[in-house]
Amino acid sequence: MPDQLFGIHGASLALRSQRLAMLASNIANAATPNYKARDIDFGRALDMAAGSGDAGAAAAAATAYRVPTQSSLDGNTVELSTEQTEFAENAVGYRTTLSFLQSRVATVMQAIKGE
Amino acid sequence: MPMSVYDIAGRAMSAQLVRLNTTASNIANAGTLSGSKEGAFRALKPVFEAVGERPGVATVRVNAVVASSTEPTRRHDPDNPLADRNGDVWEAGVDGAAEMVEMLETARQYQNNVQVMQTAKTLTLDTLGLGK
């Protein structure tokens, strides 16, 4: 029932939040030798989550290693410019989903109150 | 409890702070003299290590602080009170330029983690305000 109420946005918010943690990990490990950056393919994860309804499993299945534009000597594949861009994009996406949810809640509240 | 964005960014900030402390002691000790090669100061370097619980979600910690392999430089200075029998003193093995670069990089990466935490905080507060 909650899936019908919020549509795809519930799964989307969960995936955005998991991706936020993953990108934060990449930024935190920007100076760790041999750290391999990972990211969630958001579009693919959302398709899977919409089908199965399990956001956690979808995020795990759509996680892949980042391919660096230039390799570094210490084996670290974090490129701060890429990570920061993706982080900002993801934060805006989270906000967007949040505002969709907000208006949905407002609509339902209006229907309940009958104003 | 699973690792949150606050854990990740917070622990990364303290690791960067350890790095900044080692850089500060290296710069403070640059140019100090010693009467022997063994007694001369060598630059300290933190060794970062990823700490993760599930794939892709990991923070960082300082595994160890080791003395670098930069050799102290020998200088002939017979008038120095620290000079050994040959009239040599040993200058700390610190690469000043490299330490300055390290300091800038540390500051930048610390700022990045602050930014991450700030964004996560705003998003969490927005989520808490949902439905109001």
gemmi code that builds the backbone of each chain (N, CA, C; Angstrom):
import gemmi

chains = {
    "A": [
        ("MET", (0.807, -1.223, 0.000), (0.000, 0.000, 0.000), (0.846, 1.282, 0.000)),
        ("PRO", (1.889, 1.374, 0.832), (2.692, 2.603, 0.788), (3.337, 2.833, -0.570)),
        ("ASP", (3.623, 1.727, -1.305), (4.205, 1.879, -2.642), (3.227, 2.549, -3.588)),
        ("GLN", (1.945, 2.216, -3.430), (0.938, 2.830, -4.286), (0.750, 4.305, -3.952)),
        ("LEU", (0.949, 4.595, -2.678), (0.756, 5.973, -2.226), (1.874, 6.883, -2.743)),
        ("PHE", (3.107, 6.437, -2.624), (4.232, 7.299, -2.992), (4.864, 6.944, -4.329)),
        ("GLY", (4.363, 5.929, -4.994), (4.899, 5.564, -6.302), (6.365, 5.171, -6.227)),
        ("ILE", (7.136, 5.702, -7.157), (8.544, 5.324, -7.257), (9.413, 6.117, -6.278)),
        ("HIS", (8.845, 7.166, -5.671), (9.668, 8.103, -4.902), (10.218, 7.534, -3.599)),
        ("GLY", (9.502, 6.567, -3.012), (10.015, 5.942, -1.781), (11.311, 5.207, -2.048)),
        ("ALA", (11.320, 4.366, -3.086), (12.525, 3.628, -3.460), (13.624, 4.587, -3.889)),
        ("SER", (13.220, 5.640, -4.598), (14.190, 6.626, -5.081), (14.922, 7.298, -3.919)),
        ("LEU", (14.164, 7.657, -2.860), (14.775, 8.327, -1.705), (15.762, 7.390, -1.001)),
        ("ALA", (15.374, 6.117, -0.850), (16.256, 5.143, -0.213), (17.546, 4.969, -1.007)),
        ("LEU", (17.420, 4.909, -2.334), (18.603, 4.733, -3.183), (19.501, 5.967, -3.149)),
        ("ARG", (18.889, 7.153, -3.178), (19.662, 8.400, -3.107), (20.461, 8.450, -1.810)),
        ("SER", (19.828, 8.009, -0.721), (20.510, 8.055, 0.579), (21.678, 7.059, 0.624)),
        ("GLN", (21.483, 5.869, 0.014), (22.588, 4.896, -0.031), (23.724, 5.392, -0.900)),
        ("ARG", (23.345, 6.069, -2.001), (24.376, 6.590, -2.893), (25.140, 7.722, -2.217)),
        ("LEU", (24.432, 8.507, -1.380), (25.071, 9.595, -0.629), (26.184, 9.034, 0.247)),
        ("ALA", (25.898, 7.921, 0.953), (26.900, 7.298, 1.816), (28.078, 6.773, 1.000)),
        ("MET", (27.781, 6.225, -0.174), (28.855, 5.674, -1.002), (29.777, 6.777, -1.530)),
        ("LEU", (29.178, 7.893, -1.983), (29.995, 8.999, -2.487), (30.765, 9.662, -1.348)),
        ("ALA", (30.152, 9.723, -0.155), (30.858, 10.255, 1.015), (32.070, 9.383, 1.335)),
        ("SER", (31.921, 8.054, 1.183), (33.048, 7.140, 1.416), (34.177, 7.409, 0.431)),
        ("ASN", (33.820, 7.651, -0.820), (34.850, 7.936, -1.815), (35.611, 9.211, -1.451)),
        ("ILE", (34.868, 10.252, -1.040), (35.510, 11.521, -0.697), (36.368, 11.346, 0.560)),
        ("ALA", (35.871, 10.547, 1.527), (36.629, 10.326, 2.760), (37.939, 9.601, 2.473)),
        ("ASN", (37.931, 8.724, 1.460), (39.121, 7.922, 1.172), (39.938, 8.489, 0.017)),
        ("ALA", (39.862, 9.793, -0.180), (40.577, 10.420, -1.300), (42.088, 10.246, -1.188)),
        ("ALA", (42.596, 10.014, 0.044), (44.052, 9.908, 0.216), (44.479, 8.522, 0.690)),
        ("THR", (43.583, 7.549, 0.619), (43.925, 6.200, 1.083), (44.548, 5.395, -0.055)),
        ("PRO", (45.795, 4.923, 0.106), (46.412, 4.148, -0.971), (45.596, 2.896, -1.288)),
        ("ASN", (45.480, 2.577, -2.572), (44.811, 1.362, -3.056), (43.302, 1.341, -2.849)),
        ("TYR", (42.705, 2.474, -2.479), (41.252, 2.494, -2.334), (40.618, 2.587, -3.718)),
        ("LYS", (39.629, 1.723, -3.979), (38.945, 1.742, -5.270), (37.562, 2.360, -5.090)),
        ("ALA", (37.328, 3.468, -5.774), (36.043, 4.169, -5.665), (34.924, 3.347, -6.283)),
        ("ARG", (33.757, 3.378, -5.641), (32.587, 2.669, -6.168), (31.404, 3.611, -6.245)),
        ("ASP", (30.460, 3.280, -7.066), (29.270, 4.121, -7.219), (28.086, 3.243, -7.604)),
        ("ILE", (26.884, 3.764, -7.330), (25.656, 3.059, -7.715), (25.174, 3.630, -9.042)),
        ("ASP", (24.891, 2.761, -10.009), (24.253, 3.193, -11.250), (22.791, 3.461, -10.915)),
        ("PHE", (22.468, 4.749, -10.712), (21.168, 5.087, -10.133), (19.988, 4.635, -11.009)),
        ("GLY", (20.088, 4.863, -12.315), (18.992, 4.497, -13.210), (18.689, 3.009, -13.165)),
        ("ARG", (19.759, 2.206, -13.206), (19.591, 0.750, -13.191), (19.026, 0.289, -11.843)),
        ("ALA", (19.557, 0.892, -10.757), (19.094, 0.511, -9.416), (17.616, 0.837, -9.242)),
        ("LEU", (17.192, 1.985, -9.791), (15.795, 2.393, -9.644), (14.879, 1.447, -10.427)),
        ("ASP", (15.321, 1.047, -11.627), (14.540, 0.075, -12.416), (14.340, -1.208, -11.625)),
        ("MET", (15.457, -1.693, -11.024), (15.386, -2.947, -10.261), (14.513, -2.794, -9.028)),
        ("ALA", (14.655, -1.659, -8.329), (13.880, -1.441, -7.111), (12.389, -1.326, -7.431)),
        ("ALA", (12.079, -0.718, -8.578), (10.675, -0.592, -8.980), (10.075, -1.960, -9.276)),
        ("GLY", (10.923, -2.870, -9.794), (10.439, -4.212, -10.103), (10.286, -5.078, -8.869)),
        ("SER", (11.335, -5.078, -8.008), (11.350, -5.999, -6.871), (10.830, -5.362, -5.587)),
        ("GLY", (10.966, -4.052, -5.465), (10.540, -3.372, -4.248), (11.587, -3.388, -3.143)),
        ("ASP", (12.752, -4.004, -3.396), (13.813, -4.065, -2.387), (14.946, -3.123, -2.795)),
        ("ALA", (14.983, -1.935, -2.167), (15.967, -0.925, -2.553), (17.388, -1.352, -2.188)),
        ("GLY", (17.554, -2.035, -1.058), (18.886, -2.453, -0.608), (19.537, -3.419, -1.577)),
        ("ALA", (18.761, -4.431, -2.001), (19.298, -5.424, -2.936), (19.576, -4.786, -4.284)),
        ("ALA", (18.699, -3.866, -4.703), (18.886, -3.200, -5.994), (20.158, -2.362, -5.977)),
        ("ALA", (20.405, -1.651, -4.848), (21.609, -0.827, -4.746), (22.865, -1.690, -4.805)),
        ("ALA", (22.822, -2.839, -4.101), (23.988, -3.729, -4.090), (24.261, -4.284, -5.482)),
        ("ALA", (23.179, -4.603, -6.221), (23.354, -5.203, -7.546), (23.843, -4.177, -8.563)),
        ("ALA", (23.500, -2.898, -8.363), (23.871, -1.878, -9.345), (25.155, -1.157, -8.965)),
        ("THR", (25.886, -1.661, -7.936), (27.138, -1.029, -7.528), (28.279, -1.499, -8.420)),
        ("ALA", (29.088, -0.540, -8.858), (30.224, -0.896, -9.720), (31.418, -0.024, -9.370)),
        ("TYR", (32.604, -0.493, -9.783), (33.810, 0.304, -9.554), (33.858, 1.471, -10.534)),
        ("ARG", (34.358, 2.579, -10.056), (34.531, 3.760, -10.908), (35.774, 3.558, -11.786)),
        ("VAL", (35.633, 3.921, -13.065), (36.806, 3.860, -13.955), (37.461, 5.235, -13.954)),
        ("PRO", (38.691, 5.353, -13.433), (39.315, 6.677, -13.355), (39.755, 7.173, -14.728)),
        ("THR", (39.698, 8.504, -14.930), (40.164, 9.050, -16.205), (41.685, 8.977, -16.297)),
        ("GLN", (42.334, 8.995, -15.122), (43.783, 8.860, -15.110), (44.166, 8.050, -13.881)),
        ("SER", (44.989, 7.024, -14.073), (45.353, 6.192, -12.924), (46.436, 6.889, -12.097)),
        ("SER", (46.481, 6.557, -10.796), (47.484, 7.182, -9.949), (48.463, 6.123, -9.431)),
        ("LEU", (49.637, 6.588, -9.007), (50.711, 5.667, -8.612), (50.358, 4.832, -7.391)),
        ("ASP", (49.595, 5.403, -6.444), (49.308, 4.671, -5.210), (48.090, 3.740, -5.339)),
        ("GLY", (47.528, 3.615, -6.559), (46.432, 2.670, -6.764), (45.077, 3.190, -6.323)),
        ("ASN", (45.008, 4.468, -5.942), (43.745, 5.071, -5.528), (42.986, 5.556, -6.769)),
        ("THR", (41.691, 5.229, -6.854), (40.943, 5.626, -8.052), (39.936, 6.738, -7.774)),
        ("VAL", (40.104, 7.450, -6.639), (39.198, 8.553, -6.321), (39.666, 9.808, -7.052)),
        ("GLU", (38.768, 10.410, -7.831), (39.070, 11.702, -8.449), (38.097, 12.710, -7.864)),
        ("LEU", (38.645, 13.641, -7.086), (37.775, 14.517, -6.297), (36.796, 15.315, -7.151)),
        ("SER", (37.239, 15.763, -8.331), (36.326, 16.567, -9.158), (35.106, 15.731, -9.554)),
        ("THR", (35.339, 14.474, -9.950), (34.226, 13.591, -10.322), (33.315, 13.346, -9.135)),
        ("GLU", (33.914, 13.004, -7.996), (33.118, 12.650, -6.821), (32.282, 13.832, -6.349)),
        ("GLN", (32.887, 15.026, -6.373), (32.149, 16.206, -5.900), (30.973, 16.529, -6.818)),
        ("THR", (31.197, 16.369, -8.126), (30.103, 16.612, -9.073), (28.964, 15.633, -8.832)),
        ("GLU", (29.315, 14.338, -8.706), (28.296, 13.315, -8.491), (27.578, 13.545, -7.159)),
        ("PHE", (28.353, 13.954, -6.139), (27.766, 14.199, -4.818), (26.734, 15.327, -4.885)),
        ("ALA", (27.104, 16.411, -5.572), (26.184, 17.550, -5.709), (24.936, 17.130, -6.483)),
        ("GLU", (25.144, 16.378, -7.569), (24.024, 15.928, -8.406), (23.081, 15.060, -7.578)),
        ("ASN", (23.680, 14.186, -6.764), (22.882, 13.279, -5.942), (22.099, 14.035, -4.862)),
        ("ALA", (22.732, 15.071, -4.296), (22.054, 15.862, -3.264), (20.857, 16.603, -3.862)),
        ("VAL", (21.032, 17.131, -5.072), (19.917, 17.817, -5.741), (18.804, 16.820, -6.046)),
        ("GLY", (19.200, 15.609, -6.497), (18.213, 14.560, -6.772), (17.425, 14.185, -5.529)),
        ("TYR", (18.135, 14.105, -4.398), (17.484, 13.780, -3.114), (16.441, 14.847, -2.779)),
        ("ARG", (16.854, 16.112, -2.923), (15.940, 17.240, -2.677), (14.700, 17.165, -3.550)),
        ("THR", (14.933, 16.845, -4.840), (13.826, 16.764, -5.792), (12.820, 15.702, -5.359)),
        ("THR", (13.347, 14.507, -5.043), (12.479, 13.425, -4.589), (11.714, 13.843, -3.345)),
        ("LEU", (12.421, 14.549, -2.453), (11.802, 15.001, -1.212), (10.629, 15.934, -1.499)),
        ("SER", (10.789, 16.818, -2.482), (9.702, 17.755, -2.759), (8.521, 17.047, -3.437)),
        ("PHE", (8.808, 15.992, -4.244), (7.720, 15.185, -4.792), (6.927, 14.539, -3.665)),
        ("LEU", (7.661, 13.992, -2.689), (7.006, 13.340, -1.550), (6.181, 14.340, -0.751)),
        ("GLN", (6.786, 15.525, -0.574), (6.130, 16.572, 0.199), (4.775, 16.945, -0.409)),
        ("SER", (4.765, 17.126, -1.731), (3.502, 17.533, -2.364), (2.499, 16.389, -2.331)),
        ("ARG", (3.006, 15.151, -2.392), (2.109, 13.992, -2.306), (1.442, 13.951, -0.925)),
        ("VAL", (2.278, 14.166, 0.107), (1.744, 14.178, 1.474), (0.709, 15.287, 1.627)),
        ("ALA", (1.019, 16.457, 1.063), (0.099, 17.593, 1.163), (-1.239, 17.275, 0.495)),
        ("THR", (-1.164, 16.628, -0.698), (-2.389, 16.250, -1.421), (-3.247, 15.305, -0.598)),
        ("VAL", (-2.599, 14.267, -0.041), (-3.340, 13.269, 0.734), (-3.928, 13.902, 1.995)),
        ("MET", (-3.162, 14.768, 2.644), (-3.662, 15.440, 3.849), (-4.895, 16.280, 3.525)),
        ("GLN", (-4.851, 16.945, 2.388), (-5.976, 17.770, 1.966), (-7.219, 16.894, 1.752)),
        ("ALA", (-6.999, 15.718, 1.127), (-8.110, 14.794, 0.872), (-8.700, 14.283, 2.182)),
        ("ILE", (-7.807, 13.987, 3.164), (-8.278, 13.456, 4.443), (-9.108, 14.512, 5.179)),
        ("LYS", (-8.585, 15.737, 5.203), (-9.272, 16.799, 5.949), (-10.535, 17.264, 5.241)),
        ("GLY", (-10.579, 17.058, 3.933), (-11.757, 17.456, 3.164), (-11.950, 18.953, 3.088)),
        ("GLU", (-10.815, 19.683, 3.023), (-10.948, 21.152, 2.949), (-11.200, 21.621, 1.523)),
    ],
    "B": [
        ("MET", (24.333, -0.759, 14.445), (23.883, 0.378, 13.632), (24.812, 0.554, 12.434)),
        ("PRO", (24.245, 0.666, 11.231), (25.113, 0.824, 10.060), (25.847, 2.159, 10.065)),
        ("MET", (26.939, 2.189, 9.338), (27.766, 3.388, 9.275), (27.021, 4.499, 8.530)),
        ("SER", (26.900, 5.655, 9.169), (26.177, 6.762, 8.529), (27.162, 7.707, 7.849)),
        ("VAL", (26.607, 8.647, 7.096), (27.446, 9.640, 6.425), (28.236, 10.442, 7.459)),
        ("TYR", (27.616, 10.637, 8.649), (28.286, 11.413, 9.698), (29.512, 10.666, 10.218)),
        ("ASP", (29.388, 9.335, 10.378), (30.547, 8.530, 10.789), (31.655, 8.639, 9.748)),
        ("ILE", (31.246, 8.470, 8.493), (32.230, 8.445, 7.402), (32.998, 9.759, 7.352)),
        ("ALA", (32.256, 10.871, 7.274), (32.911, 12.176, 7.140), (33.636, 12.559, 8.430)),
        ("GLY", (33.046, 12.255, 9.585), (33.648, 12.622, 10.872), (34.977, 11.928, 11.095)),
        ("ARG", (35.015, 10.627, 10.826), (36.271, 9.900, 11.043), (37.315, 10.278, 10.010)),
        ("ALA", (36.853, 10.624, 8.811), (37.803, 11.088, 7.792), (38.409, 12.420, 8.215)),
        ("MET", (37.580, 13.263, 8.865), (38.092, 14.552, 9.330), (39.154, 14.353, 10.401)),
        ("SER", (38.935, 13.417, 11.320), (39.962, 13.232, 12.362), (41.227, 12.619, 11.770)),
        ("ALA", (41.084, 11.777, 10.728), (42.283, 11.240, 10.085), (43.072, 12.361, 9.404)),
        ("GLN", (42.347, 13.276, 8.753), (43.035, 14.396, 8.103), (43.700, 15.303, 9.136)),
        ("LEU", (43.095, 15.373, 10.329), (43.663, 16.199, 11.392), (44.989, 15.600, 11.889)),
        ("VAL", (45.043, 14.274, 11.978), (46.301, 13.603, 12.343), (47.367, 13.928, 11.299)),
        ("ARG", (46.934, 13.897, 10.026), (47.857, 14.200, 8.930), (48.375, 15.637, 9.044)),
        ("LEU", (47.455, 16.563, 9.395), (47.854, 17.969, 9.545), (48.834, 18.125, 10.708)),
        ("ASN", (48.612, 17.356, 11.795), (49.520, 17.408, 12.943), (50.917, 16.927, 12.580)),
        ("THR", (51.000, 15.826, 11.807), (52.333, 15.342, 11.415), (53.024, 16.376, 10.533)),
        ("THR", (52.253, 16.992, 9.604), (52.844, 18.019, 8.747), (53.347, 19.190, 9.580)),
        ("ALA", (52.565, 19.578, 10.597), (52.976, 20.685, 11.462), (54.268, 20.345, 12.175)),
        ("SER", (54.395, 19.116, 12.718), (55.644, 18.788, 13.414), (56.805, 18.685, 12.442)),
        ("ASN", (56.536, 18.232, 11.228), (57.612, 18.168, 10.237), (58.133, 19.561, 9.903)),
        ("ILE", (57.197, 20.503, 9.666), (57.618, 21.864, 9.320), (58.305, 22.523, 10.514)),
        ("ALA", (57.781, 22.250, 11.732), (58.385, 22.835, 12.926), (59.817, 22.337, 13.118)),
        ("ASN", (60.062, 21.092, 12.734), (61.383, 20.505, 12.948), (62.304, 20.630, 11.741)),
        ("ALA", (61.814, 21.219, 10.661), (62.673, 21.392, 9.487), (63.829, 22.300, 9.866)),
        ("GLY", (65.030, 21.898, 9.537), (66.186, 22.741, 9.825), (66.795, 22.516, 11.187)),
        ("THR", (66.193, 21.636, 12.027), (66.815, 21.365, 13.325), (68.055, 20.503, 13.107)),
        ("LEU", (69.046, 20.702, 13.965), (70.333, 20.022, 13.800), (70.522, 18.963, 14.870)),
        ("SER", (71.357, 17.989, 14.536), (71.663, 16.941, 15.497), (73.129, 16.547, 15.344)),
        ("GLY", (73.723, 15.996, 16.410), (75.129, 15.615, 16.382), (75.376, 14.273, 15.723)),
        ("SER", (74.299, 13.508, 15.458), (74.481, 12.196, 14.821), (73.388, 11.963, 13.799)),
        ("LYS", (73.632, 11.046, 12.872), (72.658, 10.753, 11.838), (71.412, 10.111, 12.450)),
        ("GLU", (71.628, 9.247, 13.444), (70.523, 8.523, 14.069), (69.630, 9.487, 14.864)),
        ("GLY", (70.283, 10.513, 15.459), (69.528, 11.428, 16.308), (68.774, 12.486, 15.527)),
        ("ALA", (69.057, 12.609, 14.220), (68.416, 13.661, 13.430), (66.944, 13.341, 13.221)),
        ("PHE", (66.140, 14.397, 13.143), (64.691, 14.234, 12.950), (64.404, 13.775, 11.521)),
        ("ARG", (63.468, 12.833, 11.408), (62.999, 12.410, 10.082), (61.511, 12.708, 9.981)),
        ("ALA", (61.083, 13.135, 8.801), (59.680, 13.521, 8.600), (58.734, 12.381, 8.967)),
        ("LEU", (57.631, 12.712, 9.631), (56.628, 11.716, 10.007), (55.534, 11.668, 8.942)),
        ("LYS", (55.079, 10.440, 8.648), (54.013, 10.282, 7.651), (52.916, 9.365, 8.203)),
        ("PRO", (51.630, 9.810, 8.131), (50.551, 8.912, 8.555), (50.261, 7.888, 7.454)),
        ("VAL", (49.861, 6.679, 7.852), (49.471, 5.654, 6.879), (47.962, 5.476, 6.972)),
        ("PHE", (47.261, 5.861, 5.902), (45.801, 5.774, 5.889), (45.350, 4.370, 5.511)),
        ("GLU", (44.222, 3.985, 6.110), (43.672, 2.661, 5.812), (42.151, 2.772, 5.762)),
        ("ALA", (41.533, 2.148, 4.777), (40.075, 2.189, 4.648), (39.444, 1.244, 5.667)),
        ("VAL", (38.358, 1.708, 6.314), (37.624, 0.875, 7.259), (36.205, 0.745, 6.733)),
        ("GLY", (35.824, -0.437, 6.299), (34.497, -0.597, 5.704), (33.734, -1.737, 6.315)),
        ("GLU", (32.406, -1.684, 6.203), (31.593, -2.793, 6.709), (30.856, -3.486, 5.573)),
        ("ARG", (30.369, -2.728, 4.589), (29.785, -3.360, 3.403), (30.388, -2.702, 2.164)),
        ("PRO", (30.349, -3.395, 1.026), (31.058, -2.897, -0.148), (30.667, -1.479, -0.525)),
        ("GLY", (31.669, -0.635, -0.727), (31.418, 0.724, -1.174), (31.218, 1.714, -0.057)),
        ("VAL", (30.911, 1.259, 1.146), (30.723, 2.177, 2.265), (31.898, 1.999, 3.222)),
        ("ALA", (32.774, 2.986, 3.245), (33.982, 2.859, 4.054), (34.443, 4.223, 4.520)),
        ("THR", (34.954, 4.288, 5.739), (35.584, 5.513, 6.200), (37.090, 5.250, 6.260)),
        ("VAL", (37.829, 6.144, 6.891), (39.284, 6.002, 6.861), (39.837, 6.172, 8.264)),
        ("ARG", (40.931, 5.487, 8.560), (41.592, 5.692, 9.846), (43.097, 5.696, 9.624)),
        ("VAL", (43.807, 6.244, 10.613), (45.263, 6.260, 10.525), (45.767, 4.974, 11.157)),
        ("ASN", (46.355, 4.118, 10.339), (46.831, 2.820, 10.794), (48.109, 2.965, 11.610)),
        ("ALA", (49.005, 3.838, 11.166), (50.269, 4.034, 11.862), (50.868, 5.357, 11.425)),
        ("VAL", (51.782, 5.890, 12.246), (52.545, 7.069, 11.839), (53.993, 6.613, 11.762)),
        ("VAL", (54.564, 6.666, 10.569), (55.930, 6.153, 10.390), (56.889, 7.281, 10.029)),
        ("ALA", (58.162, 7.057, 10.360), (59.195, 8.016, 9.967), (59.534, 7.779, 8.506)),
        ("SER", (59.641, 8.864, 7.734), (59.869, 8.704, 6.293), (61.312, 8.309, 6.022)),
        ("SER", (61.580, 7.962, 4.758), (62.921, 7.496, 4.395), (63.819, 8.634, 3.907)),
        ("THR", (63.312, 9.889, 4.015), (64.163, 11.019, 3.619), (65.385, 11.092, 4.519)),
        ("GLU", (66.564, 11.003, 3.912), (67.804, 10.970, 4.706), (68.128, 12.355, 5.258)),
        ("PRO", (68.620, 12.426, 6.514), (69.102, 13.711, 7.028), (70.346, 14.144, 6.245)),
        ("THR", (70.507, 15.444, 6.069), (71.668, 15.910, 5.296), (72.823, 16.264, 6.226)),
        ("ARG", (74.029, 15.833, 5.840), (75.218, 16.117, 6.640), (75.805, 17.452, 6.182)),
        ("ARG", (76.195, 18.272, 7.152), (76.784, 19.564, 6.806), (78.018, 19.790, 7.666)),
        ("HIS", (79.051, 20.311, 7.053), (80.278, 20.574, 7.811), (80.154, 21.925, 8.494)),
        ("ASP", (80.166, 21.909, 9.835), (79.983, 23.147, 10.602), (80.711, 22.994, 11.934)),
        ("PRO", (82.046, 23.124, 11.919), (82.845, 22.828, 13.125), (82.545, 23.757, 14.289)),
        ("ASP", (82.030, 24.959, 13.990), (81.772, 25.920, 15.070), (80.504, 25.606, 15.842)),
        ("ASN", (79.659, 24.735, 15.288), (78.395, 24.412, 15.955), (78.651, 23.571, 17.199)),
        ("PRO", (78.048, 23.941, 18.337), (78.262, 23.164, 19.570), (77.803, 21.713, 19.446)),
        ("LEU", (76.907, 21.414, 18.500), (76.412, 20.044, 18.344), (77.324, 19.196, 17.439)),
        ("ALA", (78.311, 19.814, 16.811), (79.127, 19.110, 15.817), (79.844, 17.904, 16.423)),
        ("ASP", (79.963, 16.822, 15.615), (80.650, 15.620, 16.103), (82.170, 15.778, 15.923)),
        ("ARG", (82.897, 14.664, 16.100), (84.357, 14.743, 16.079), (84.906, 15.267, 14.747)),
        ("ASN", (84.202, 14.973, 13.645), (84.659, 15.438, 12.326), (84.207, 16.855, 12.018)),
        ("GLY", (83.482, 17.463, 12.965), (82.973, 18.805, 12.725), (81.729, 18.833, 11.857)),
        ("ASP", (80.961, 17.709, 11.835), (79.739, 17.633, 11.024), (78.490, 17.704, 11.899)),
        ("VAL", (77.448, 18.303, 11.332), (76.128, 18.247, 11.972), (75.152, 17.634, 10.974)),
        ("TRP", (74.016, 17.105, 11.489), (73.014, 16.473, 10.625), (71.727, 17.274, 10.674)),
        ("GLU", (71.282, 17.646, 9.506), (70.070, 18.462, 9.418), (68.859, 17.549, 9.196)),
        ("ALA", (67.735, 17.896, 9.850), (66.528, 17.053, 9.806), (66.141, 16.658, 8.378)),
        ("GLY", (65.723, 15.409, 8.198), (65.321, 14.918, 6.876), (63.897, 15.311, 6.543)),
        ("VAL", (63.700, 16.591, 6.261), (62.351, 17.094, 5.956), (62.407, 17.848, 4.636)),
        ("ASP", (61.503, 17.493, 3.716), (61.402, 18.206, 2.447), (60.362, 19.317, 2.626)),
        ("GLY", (60.846, 20.538, 2.821), (59.962, 21.663, 3.138), (58.876, 21.897, 2.114)),
        ("ALA", (59.249, 21.877, 0.832), (58.259, 22.128, -0.226), (57.190, 21.043, -0.231)),
        ("ALA", (57.625, 19.787, -0.083), (56.663, 18.674, -0.089), (55.699, 18.795, 1.090)),
        ("GLU", (56.201, 19.263, 2.231), (55.341, 19.413, 3.413), (54.302, 20.500, 3.209)),
        ("MET", (54.697, 21.588, 2.545), (53.730, 22.662, 2.272), (52.619, 22.163, 1.354)),
        ("VAL", (53.004, 21.392, 0.328), (52.017, 20.818, -0.591), (51.076, 19.888, 0.178)),
        ("GLU", (51.665, 19.074, 1.048), (50.897, 18.141, 1.864), (49.891, 18.894, 2.741)),
        ("MET", (50.335, 20.028, 3.281), (49.462, 20.828, 4.152), (48.258, 21.356, 3.376)),
        ("LEU", (48.509, 21.875, 2.171), (47.412, 22.397, 1.349), (46.426, 21.289, 0.994)),
        ("GLU", (46.963, 20.122, 0.618), (46.099, 19.009, 0.221), (45.257, 18.538, 1.403)),
        ("THR", (45.881, 18.492, 2.579), (45.156, 18.089, 3.782), (44.005, 19.043, 4.066)),
        ("ALA", (44.290, 20.349, 3.964), (43.260, 21.354, 4.238), (42.101, 21.209, 3.253)),
        ("ARG", (42.421, 20.989, 1.975), (41.378, 20.829, 0.958), (40.501, 19.608, 1.248)),
        ("GLN", (41.150, 18.503, 1.588), (40.378, 17.280, 1.807), (39.559, 17.356, 3.096)),
        ("TYR", (40.086, 18.076, 4.080), (39.312, 18.303, 5.309), (38.048, 19.101, 4.967)),
        ("GLN", (38.236, 20.153, 4.166), (37.098, 20.988, 3.759), (36.051, 20.174, 3.005)),
        ("ASN", (36.518, 19.271, 2.134), (35.581, 18.423, 1.390), (34.706, 17.625, 2.337)),
        ("ASN", (35.310, 17.083, 3.382), (34.539, 16.278, 4.326), (33.561, 17.131, 5.133)),
        ("VAL", (33.983, 18.361, 5.446), (33.066, 19.286, 6.126), (31.848, 19.545, 5.248)),
        ("GLN", (32.120, 19.748, 3.950), (31.040, 20.012, 2.990), (30.074, 18.832, 2.907)),
        ("VAL", (30.643, 17.625, 2.891), (29.819, 16.410, 2.849), (28.901, 16.371, 4.065)),
        ("MET", (29.481, 16.659, 5.233), (28.692, 16.590, 6.464), (27.596, 17.662, 6.482)),
        ("GLN", (27.951, 18.841, 5.988), (26.979, 19.933, 5.942), (25.786, 19.565, 5.035)),
        ("THR", (26.094, 19.014, 3.861), (25.040, 18.598, 2.931), (24.169, 17.518, 3.555)),
        ("ALA", (24.811, 16.528, 4.178), (24.060, 15.433, 4.802), (23.158, 15.962, 5.910)),
        ("LYS", (23.661, 16.937, 6.658), (22.865, 17.515, 7.750), (21.626, 18.215, 7.215)),
        ("THR", (21.819, 19.047, 6.178), (20.682, 19.758, 5.590), (19.650, 18.772, 5.064)),
        ("LEU", (20.123, 17.731, 4.356), (19.187, 16.766, 3.772), (18.437, 16.013, 4.873)),
        ("THR", (19.135, 15.660, 5.950), (18.470, 14.955, 7.053), (17.395, 15.830, 7.685)),
        ("LEU", (17.737, 17.105, 7.908), (16.760, 18.017, 8.527), (15.554, 18.218, 7.608)),
        ("ASP", (15.815, 18.309, 6.289), (14.709, 18.436, 5.329), (13.809, 17.213, 5.383)),
        ("THR", (14.432, 16.030, 5.493), (13.660, 14.798, 5.537), (12.812, 14.738, 6.813)),
        ("LEU", (13.393, 15.213, 7.916), (12.642, 15.212, 9.181), (11.441, 16.143, 9.095)),
        ("GLY", (11.569, 17.202, 8.281), (10.467, 18.162, 8.158), (9.394, 17.727, 7.183)),
        ("LEU", (9.534, 16.517, 6.636), (8.556, 16.015, 5.656), (7.170, 15.869, 6.282)),
        ("GLY", (6.179, 16.391, 5.593), (4.806, 16.236, 6.069), (4.358, 17.365, 6.960)),
        ("LYS", (5.232, 18.341, 7.152), (4.810, 19.477, 8.004), (4.304, 20.629, 7.136)),
    ],
}
model = gemmi.Model(1)
for chain_id, residues in chains.items():
    chain = gemmi.Chain(chain_id)
    for i, (resn, *xyz) in enumerate(residues, 1):
        res = gemmi.Residue()
        res.name, res.seqid = resn, gemmi.SeqId(i, " ")
        for name, pos in zip(("N", "CA", "C"), xyz):
            atom = gemmi.Atom()
            atom.name, atom.element = name, gemmi.Element(name[0])
            atom.pos, atom.b_iso = gemmi.Position(*pos), 0.0
            res.add_atom(atom)
        chain.add_residue(res)
    model.add_chain(chain)
structure = gemmi.Structure()
structure.add_model(model)
structure.setup_entities()
